[in-house]
Amino acid sequence: MSTSPGLPPVAPSVTAELVEALSPRLRKRLDAGVAKLAARPVVHEGDTVRIAVDDDTDLELHAPDGTVTEADAIRCGCLLAPGCLHRAAAASAAPVAEDAPDPSPAPEAGAERGEAARPPVAATAAPDQLAAARAVYEAAAAVLAAGTDGSGAVLQAELLRAAHTARLAGLPRAAASAVSVVTGVRAARSADPAYRLPELVDALRGVLGVAHRLPFATGPDLAELRGSVRQPYTPDGSLRLYGLFSEPILTASGYAGAVTWTADAEGRLYTVSDVAPGGPGRATGAADRAVRIGDTSLTHRELSRAGLAVSGATVSPTGRLGAGAGVRAVRAAGAAWHEAPLDRLWAAPAAAQVARALTGGLGDGHGLLFLDVTLAGTVREATGDCLLADCDGLALRLAMAHEDPALPYRDNLRLLAAARGSRLRIVARLAPGPLPRALLLAAEHPAGPDAGDARDARVDLGLDRLQRADLPTAATAAPGSAPAVDEAPLHLLRRRVHQSVSGGRRVLAFPGSGAGDGGRLRSAGLATAADLLDELQAAAADRSRDAFGRLLPADTDRFARAWLASAVYTAEVERTLCAAAWGARTEAISLSL
């Protein structure tokens, strides 16, 4: 038996069912019930999680596979059960179970033979899919109108029900996007340190965009908007892979583990993952688990520095390696980043890599950048200090990839800040914005004359803890400083887009809210941004009255459409600014909702 602050993930349909069964009186008390339950101790006994509601009443969640999938699996000992508030509060307080694209690397039946996992593409969306998309849109629009401050457990459950309906209708992309919004809203309301408003803005833009476009889509566009529950795996013959690095995975929705990145001799990237329900302990411990592919006994940490010879390989479109019965894998020699064949990844100019990341998305390495930099100091940002590095004349900001204190990212960046002047070869993930910025994932520095193996100088910054003795010998360098940058006037629109997500429609409906912002945008030549801002504020303030002078319900559809247009425009312009900051060519860079 063990105590832990975490609850097991609960399926969206379970939460929706339990909340819907509550009486109107209990629904009004649900948010208070969630807050009260969150403060109670949690005890894990095998597959059962027990919460002491009070001295005489226990609440149990049964999760045999790590996830609660049935409403009957949440049992309460109070006199009002099963129609009590406690069951719905527990489901609403727990992480949302994600049917995400393939958390395990095993392919579906038939995938080893190259069969696609998705159904045949129809010319247009079916009536049940149109109805499901509309339900998702309306539920997400209601969350947007209320903002995170007003989106309590009831509104969250309505969006989860819409997500479940969308999944049953064959719209896994809309369903997964809706779940991401609920996860973000809960993180905001619980003051989760990992919560990031821009990420919730992206999630809301995604779910509203997919639901809005789907009724008008046909052919390949429709197939893309529908998505697939699991990634189809196709045969890829024999592979000779070289380990690059491993990174921990820790999500707000209750999943954790590790992903190890490898590359073949041509520079194509492949991943091996171990992600399942869990918390920080699983994220840090997964690196020492054996990789789930073939008969190899390599751990993720070992594979990141070694090699792998795979026969009968199956690979998803994003490079995830399958682990079917026909796959064989044995350990092989690895390579240092400065050696062939891995050194070719760093041969491409930074601008070309950024352009590929902005246009290719998941298919081009999840935004990974392979850069040679010289550490130049630190620079203060709103979220804290980050490293400043010179990358072929660019002042590059290197930030933490994850802020959970259980992961060593923060401590490692602090130590690296003391190695000013050091030349590093790094792997980072692009962080789109008006300044060159990336999230630092791994680093390697040339070993000194006393080092026995250059590969010992490689560090996975989310898994390995640096010591001062591990730091490279710093060269003499002048103190670094970030160049002064004038804030682009686009922030006037971006700020309103973000404020809407936090405070809802009402924060833009206040008289005089944002007065003069439209004029400032027009004077800066951003007439489209000004028009979008005007419509957003007008939609927020649009309240009609009935014949008796009473306010009618707000037009959430108009506000959602105005917000979506502003959010898409802002994201597209920011991507263009990002490309310009890195010197990347902006042709064909477009936003995919």
C-alpha positions in Angstrom: 0.0 0.0 0.0 1.3 3.5 -0.9 0.1 7.0 -0.6 0.3 9.3 -3.6 -1.3 12.7 -4.6 -2.3 11.3 -8.0 -5.6 9.8 -9.2 -5.8 7.5 -12.1 -7.0 8.9 -15.5 -10.7 8.6 -16.0 -12.3 8.1 -19.5 -14.2 11.1 -20.8 -17.4 9.1 -21.1 -17.3 8.2 -17.4 -17.0 11.8 -16.2 -19.7 13.0 -18.6 -22.1 10.2 -17.4 -21.6 10.9 -13.7 -22.0 14.6 -14.0 -25.1 14.3 -16.2 -26.7 12.1 -13.6 -26.4 14.8 -10.9 -29.4 16.8 -9.9 -29.4 20.6 -10.7 -28.8 21.3 -7.0 -25.7 19.0 -6.8 -24.3 20.4 -10.1 -24.1 23.8 -8.5 -22.0 22.2 -5.7 -19.8 20.2 -7.9 -16.9 22.6 -8.2 -16.7 23.0 -4.4 -16.9 19.2 -4.2 -13.9 18.8 -6.5 -11.9 21.3 -4.5 -12.7 19.5 -1.2 -11.8 16.1 -2.7 -8.5 17.3 -4.1 -7.4 18.1 -0.6 -8.0 14.6 0.7 -5.2 12.0 0.9 -5.1 9.3 -1.7 -4.1 5.7 -1.0 -3.1 3.2 -3.7 -3.8 -0.5 -3.1 -3.0 -2.5 -6.2 -5.4 -1.5 -8.9 -7.6 0.4 -6.4 -7.2 4.0 -5.4 -9.0 5.0 -2.2 -9.9 8.5 -0.9 -11.2 9.1 2.6 -14.1 11.5 2.0 -14.5 11.8 5.8 -13.8 9.7 8.9 -16.6 7.3 8.0 -16.8 7.3 4.2 -14.3 6.1 1.6 -14.4 6.6 -2.2 -12.8 4.0 -4.4 -11.6 4.2 -8.0 -10.9 0.8 -9.6 -8.4 1.0 -12.5 -7.2 -2.4 -13.5 -5.2 -1.2 -16.5 -4.3 2.1 -14.9 -7.4 3.9 -16.3 -11.0 4.1 -15.1 -13.1 3.1 -18.0 -16.6 2.4 -16.4 -18.8 4.5 -14.2 -19.3 1.5 -11.9 -15.6 1.5 -11.2 -16.0 4.6 -9.0 -17.7 3.5 -5.8 -18.7 5.6 -2.8 -19.7 4.5 0.7 -21.9 7.4 1.5 -25.7 7.1 2.0 -26.5 9.0 -1.2 -24.5 6.7 -3.5 -24.6 6.0 -6.3 -26.2 9.3 -7.1 -23.9 11.3 -4.8 -21.7 14.2 -5.5 -18.5 12.4 -4.5 -18.3 10.1 -7.6 -18.7 12.9 -10.0 -16.3 15.0 -8.1 -13.6 12.3 -8.2 -14.0 11.8 -11.9 -13.8 15.6 -12.4 -10.7 15.9 -10.2 -8.8 13.0 -12.0 -6.8 13.4 -15.1 -8.6 12.8 -18.4 -7.7 9.5 -20.0 -6.5 10.1 -23.5 -7.1 7.7 -26.4 -4.2 9.4 -27.9 -2.4 8.4 -30.9 -0.6 5.2 -29.9 0.8 5.6 -26.4 2.3 2.1 -26.9 4.5 1.2 -29.8 2.7 -2.0 -30.7 0.9 -1.8 -34.1 -2.7 -2.8 -34.6 -3.6 -6.2 -36.1 -2.9 -6.1 -39.8 -0.5 -3.1 -39.6 2.5 -5.4 -39.9 1.2 -6.3 -43.3 0.9 -2.7 -44.3 -2.8 -2.3 -43.7 -4.0 1.1 -42.8 -5.6 1.6 -39.4 -8.1 4.3 -40.6 -11.3 3.5 -42.4 -11.8 4.2 -46.1 -12.1 7.9 -46.9 -15.7 9.0 -47.8 -16.3 11.9 -50.1 -18.0 14.0 -47.4 -18.7 13.7 -43.7 -21.6 11.5 -42.6 -24.6 13.0 -40.8 -23.5 11.6 -37.4 -20.1 13.1 -37.9 -21.6 16.5 -38.7 -23.7 16.4 -35.6 -20.7 15.3 -33.5 -18.5 18.1 -34.9 -21.3 20.6 -34.1 -21.5 19.3 -30.5 -17.8 19.7 -30.1 -17.8 23.2 -31.5 -20.7 24.3 -29.3 -19.2 22.8 -26.1 -15.8 24.3 -26.9 -17.4 27.7 -27.7 -19.1 27.6 -24.3 -15.8 27.0 -22.5 -14.2 29.9 -24.5 -17.1 32.2 -23.6 -16.8 31.3 -19.9 -13.0 31.3 -19.8 -10.9 29.2 -17.5 -12.3 31.1 -14.5 -15.9 30.2 -15.4 -15.4 26.7 -16.9 -16.2 24.6 -14.0 -16.7 20.8 -13.8 -20.1 21.0 -15.5 -18.9 22.8 -18.6 -15.9 20.5 -18.7 -18.1 17.4 -18.6 -20.2 18.7 -21.5 -17.0 19.1 -23.6 -15.9 15.6 -22.5 -19.3 14.2 -23.6 -18.9 15.9 -26.9 -15.4 14.4 -27.2 -16.8 10.9 -26.5 -19.6 11.4 -29.1 -17.0 12.5 -31.6 -14.8 9.4 -31.0 -17.8 7.1 -31.5 -18.6 9.0 -34.7 -15.2 8.4 -36.1 -13.6 11.8 -35.3 -10.7 10.9 -33.1 -8.8 14.2 -33.9 -11.7 16.4 -32.7 -12.1 14.1 -29.7 -8.4 14.3 -28.7 -8.4 18.1 -29.2 -11.4 18.5 -26.9 -9.8 16.4 -24.2 -6.7 18.6 -24.5 -8.8 21.6 -23.8 -10.3 20.1 -20.7 -6.9 19.1 -19.5 -5.6 22.6 -20.0 -8.6 24.2 -18.3 -8.1 21.9 -15.2 -4.5 22.8 -15.1 -5.4 26.5 -15.1 -8.0 26.2 -12.4 -5.8 24.1 -10.1 -2.8 26.5 -10.5 -0.7 23.7 -11.9 2.9 25.0 -12.3 3.1 23.3 -15.7 0.1 25.2 -17.0 0.9 27.5 -20.0 -1.8 29.8 -21.3 -0.4 29.8 -24.9 -0.7 26.0 -25.0 -4.4 26.2 -24.0 -4.9 28.9 -26.6 -3.4 26.5 -29.2 -5.7 23.7 -28.0 -8.8 25.8 -28.2 -7.8 27.1 -31.7 -7.3 23.5 -32.7 -10.6 22.0 -31.5 -12.7 25.0 -32.8 -10.8 25.0 -36.1 -11.3 21.2 -36.7 -14.9 21.3 -35.8 -15.5 24.4 -37.9 -13.8 23.1 -41.0 -15.0 19.5 -41.0 -18.6 20.1 -42.4 -17.0 21.7 -45.5 -14.1 19.3 -46.1 -13.9 16.6 -48.7 -11.4 13.9 -49.8 -7.9 14.1 -48.2 -8.7 17.2 -46.2 -11.7 15.4 -44.6 -9.5 12.4 -43.8 -6.9 14.7 -42.1 -9.6 16.4 -40.0 -11.1 13.1 -39.0 -7.7 11.8 -37.9 -7.0 8.2 -36.8 -7.1 6.6 -33.4 -3.8 4.8 -33.9 -1.0 5.5 -36.3 -0.8 3.0 -39.2 2.4 1.1 -39.2 4.0 0.0 -42.5 6.8 -2.4 -43.2 10.2 -0.8 -43.5 12.6 -3.8 -43.9 15.9 -3.8 -42.1 17.2 -0.7 -40.3 20.5 0.3 -38.8 19.9 2.9 -36.2 22.1 5.2 -34.1 21.0 6.6 -30.7 20.7 10.3 -30.5 19.1 11.2 -27.1 16.3 10.4 -24.7 13.7 12.8 -23.3 11.2 12.4 -20.5 7.5 12.6 -21.2 5.3 14.1 -18.5 1.9 15.4 -19.4 -0.8 17.3 -17.4 -3.3 14.6 -18.4 -1.5 12.0 -16.2 0.8 10.2 -18.7 4.6 9.8 -18.3 7.5 7.9 -19.6 10.4 8.4 -22.1 11.0 8.6 -25.8 14.4 7.8 -27.3 15.3 9.3 -30.6 17.5 7.5 -33.2 18.6 8.1 -36.8 19.6 6.0 -39.7 22.6 6.6 -42.0 20.5 8.9 -44.2 19.5 11.2 -41.3 15.9 10.0 -41.0 14.6 10.0 -37.4 13.0 7.1 -35.6 11.6 6.9 -32.1 11.1 4.2 -29.4 8.7 5.2 -26.7 7.4 3.9 -23.3 4.5 6.2 -22.2 1.7 5.1 -19.9 -0.3 6.5 -17.0 2.0 7.8 -14.3 3.7 10.8 -12.8 7.2 12.3 -12.4 8.6 9.1 -11.0 7.6 7.1 -14.1 9.1 9.8 -16.3 12.5 9.6 -14.6 12.4 5.9 -14.2 11.4 5.0 -17.7 14.9 5.8 -19.0 16.2 2.7 -17.2 13.5 0.4 -18.5 14.3 -1.9 -21.4 13.0 -0.6 -24.8 10.0 -2.4 -26.1 11.2 -3.6 -29.4 12.4 -7.0 -30.4 14.5 -9.1 -27.9 17.0 -6.4 -27.1 17.7 -5.7 -23.4 18.9 -2.1 -24.0 17.4 0.5 -21.8 16.3 3.9 -23.2 19.3 5.5 -21.6 21.7 3.0 -23.2 20.0 3.1 -26.6 20.5 6.9 -26.6 24.2 6.3 -26.8 24.3 2.9 -28.6 22.9 1.6 -31.8 20.2 -0.9 -32.9 20.0 -3.3 -35.8 16.3 -4.0 -36.6 14.9 -6.5 -39.0 11.2 -6.8 -40.0 10.8 -3.2 -38.9 7.4 -1.5 -38.9 7.2 2.3 -38.8 4.4 4.9 -38.3 4.2 8.0 -40.4 5.9 10.0 -37.6 8.8 7.6 -37.3 7.6 5.6 -34.3 9.0 2.0 -34.4 6.5 -0.8 -34.0 7.0 -3.7 -31.7 5.1 -6.5 -33.4 5.8 -10.2 -33.1 7.8 -10.2 -36.4 10.2 -7.4 -35.3 13.7 -8.4 -34.3 16.3 -6.1 -32.8 19.8 -6.5 -31.5 22.3 -4.0 -30.0 24.9 -2.5 -32.4 27.6 0.1 -32.1 26.6 3.7 -31.7 28.2 7.0 -32.8 29.1 10.3 -31.3 27.4 13.4 -32.7 30.6 14.6 -34.2 31.1 11.3 -36.1 29.5 9.8 -39.2 26.7 9.2 -39.8 25.1 11.4 -37.1 27.1 14.5 -37.9 25.1 15.0 -41.1 22.1 16.1 -38.9 24.1 19.2 -37.9 25.2 20.0 -41.5 22.0 21.7 -42.5 21.9 25.5 -41.8 19.7 26.6 -38.9 17.4 28.6 -41.1 16.7 25.6 -43.3 15.9 23.4 -40.3 13.5 26.1 -38.9 11.7 26.3 -42.2 11.3 22.6 -42.3 10.0 22.5 -38.7 7.5 25.2 -39.4 6.2 23.6 -42.6 6.6 19.9 -41.8 5.2 19.6 -38.2 5.3 16.1 -36.8 6.6 14.5 -40.0 9.9 16.4 -39.7 11.1 15.4 -36.3 8.6 17.2 -34.0 10.4 20.5 -34.5 13.8 19.2 -33.6 16.8 21.5 -34.4 20.4 20.2 -34.5 22.7 23.2 -33.8 26.3 24.2 -33.0 26.3 27.0 -30.4 28.6 29.0 -28.1 27.2 29.7 -24.7 27.1 33.5 -24.1 25.4 33.9 -20.7 21.8 34.2 -19.5 18.8 36.4 -20.3 15.8 37.1 -18.1 12.4 36.2 -19.5 8.9 36.4 -18.0 9.1 32.7 -17.0 12.7 33.0 -15.6 16.2 33.0 -16.9 17.2 31.1 -20.0 20.6 30.5 -21.7 21.8 32.9 -24.3 23.9 31.3 -27.1 25.5 32.4 -30.3 24.4 30.3 -33.2 26.2 31.4 -36.4 25.6 35.1 -35.5 22.1 34.6 -34.1 21.4 35.4 -30.5 19.6 32.2 -29.6 17.6 31.8 -26.4 17.7 28.2 -24.9 14.9 27.5 -22.4 13.8 24.6 -20.3 11.8 21.9 -22.1 9.8 21.2 -19.0 9.5 23.0 -15.6 8.5 20.1 -13.3 11.0 20.2 -10.5 11.3 16.4 -10.5 13.1 16.7 -13.9 16.7 18.0 -14.0 16.2 20.6 -16.8 16.3 23.6 -14.5 19.3 22.6 -12.5 21.2 21.6 -15.7 20.6 24.9 -17.4 21.8 26.8 -14.3 25.1 24.8 -14.4 25.5 25.4 -18.1 25.1 29.1 -17.5 28.4 28.9 -15.7 30.2 27.5 -18.8 30.1 30.8 -20.8 32.2 30.6 -23.9 31.9 26.8 -24.2 31.2 25.4 -27.7 28.4 22.8 -27.6 26.6 20.6 -30.2 22.9 20.5 -29.1 19.5 19.1 -29.9 16.7 21.5 -29.2 13.0 21.9 -30.1 11.9 25.0 -31.9 9.8 27.4 -29.8 8.0 29.6 -32.4 8.1 33.3 -31.7 9.4 36.6 -32.9 12.9 35.9 -31.4 15.2 32.9 -32.1 14.2 30.5 -29.2 14.3 26.8 -28.6 13.9 24.3 -25.8 17.2 22.6 -24.9 16.9 18.8 -24.9 20.4 17.3 -25.1 24.0 18.5 -25.5 27.4 17.1 -26.4 30.8 18.8 -26.1 34.1 17.6 -27.5 35.9 15.5 -24.9 39.1 16.9 -23.4 42.5 15.2 -23.9 42.0 13.2 -20.7 38.6 11.8 -21.8 38.5 8.2 -22.8 35.4 8.3 -25.0 33.9 11.4 -26.7 30.5 9.9 -26.3 30.8 10.2 -22.6 30.4 14.0 -23.1 26.7 13.6 -24.2 24.0 14.7 -21.7 20.3 14.2 -21.9 19.2 17.3 -20.0 15.8 15.9 -18.9 17.3 12.7 -17.5 20.9 13.2 -16.6 22.0 15.5 -13.7 25.1 17.5 -14.6 27.9 18.0 -12.0 30.4 20.8 -12.2 33.1 18.3 -13.1 31.0 17.4 -16.2 31.1 20.9 -17.6 33.3 21.7 -20.6 36.3 23.9 -20.1 34.9 27.4 -20.9 36.7 29.6 -23.3 37.2 33.3 -22.5 34.1 35.2 -23.6 32.7 38.6 -23.2 29.6 38.8 -21.0 26.6 38.0 -23.1 23.4 40.1 -23.5 20.3 39.8 -25.5 19.7 42.4 -28.1 17.0 44.9 -27.4 13.8 44.1 -29.3 10.8 46.3 -29.9 7.5 44.5 -29.2 5.6 44.0 -32.4 2.2 45.7 -32.4 0.6 42.3 -33.1 0.7 41.9 -29.3 -2.4 44.1 -29.1 -4.4 41.4 -30.8 -2.6 38.5 -29.2 -3.2 39.9 -25.8 -7.0 40.0 -26.4 -6.9 36.4 -27.8 -5.2 35.2 -24.6 -7.4 37.3 -22.3 -10.5 35.7 -23.8 -9.3 32.2 -22.9 -8.5 33.2 -19.3 -11.4 35.5 -18.5 -14.0 34.6 -21.1 -16.1 36.9 -23.2 -16.9 39.3 -20.4 -13.3 40.7 -20.1 -13.6 42.0 -23.6 -17.1 43.3 -23.1 -16.2 45.9 -20.5 -16.8 49.5 -21.8 -13.6 51.0 -23.0 -11.8 47.6 -23.1 -8.9 48.0 -25.6 -9.9 51.5 -26.6 -7.5 52.8 -29.3 -5.9 49.4 -30.0 -7.5 49.1 -33.4 -6.1 52.5 -34.4 -2.6 51.6 -33.2 -2.7 48.4 -35.3 -3.9 50.3 -38.4 -1.2 53.0 -38.0 1.3 50.1 -37.9 0.0 48.8 -41.2 -1.9 45.8 -39.6 -5.3 46.7 -40.9 -6.5 43.0 -40.9 -5.5 42.6 -37.3 -7.4 45.8 -36.5 -10.5 44.6 -38.2 -10.3 41.2 -36.4 -9.9 43.0 -33.1 -12.9 45.2 -33.7 -15.1 42.2 -34.6 -13.8 40.3 -31.5 -14.7 43.1 -29.2 -18.1 43.7 -30.9 -18.9 40.0 -30.6 -18.0 40.1 -26.9 -20.2 43.1 -26.2 -23.2 41.8 -28.3 -26.1 41.2 -25.9 -29.7 41.6 -27.0 -32.7 42.1 -24.8 -36.2 40.6 -25.0 -39.5 42.6 -25.1 -39.3 43.0 -21.3 -35.8 44.4 -21.3 -34.1 41.2 -20.0 -30.7 40.2 -21.4 -30.8 37.3 -23.7 -28.1 34.6 -23.7 -24.9 35.8 -25.4 -24.2 34.7 -29.0 -21.4 32.3 -28.2 -21.2 31.2 -31.9 -20.4 34.7 -33.1 -17.8 35.2 -30.4 -16.2 31.8 -31.1 -16.0 32.6 -34.8 -14.5 36.0 -34.2 -12.0 34.5 -31.7 -11.0 31.7 -34.0 -10.3 34.1 -36.8 -8.2 36.3 -34.6 -6.3 33.2 -33.1 -5.5 31.7 -36.5 -4.3 35.1 -37.9 -2.1 35.7 -34.9 -0.6 32.3 -35.0 0.1 32.6 -38.8 1.8 36.0 -38.5 3.8 34.8 -35.5 5.1 31.8 -37.5 6.1 34.2 -40.3 7.9 36.4 -37.7 9.6 33.3 -36.3 10.9 32.4 -39.8 12.2 35.9 -40.3 14.0 35.9 -37.0 15.9 32.8 -38.0 16.4 34.0 -41.5 14.3 31.2 -42.9 12.4 31.5 -46.2 8.7 32.0 -45.5 7.3 30.7 -48.8 4.8 27.9 -48.2 4.8 28.3 -44.5 1.2 28.0 -43.5 -0.7 27.1 -40.4 -2.6 23.8 -40.1 -5.6 24.0 -37.8 
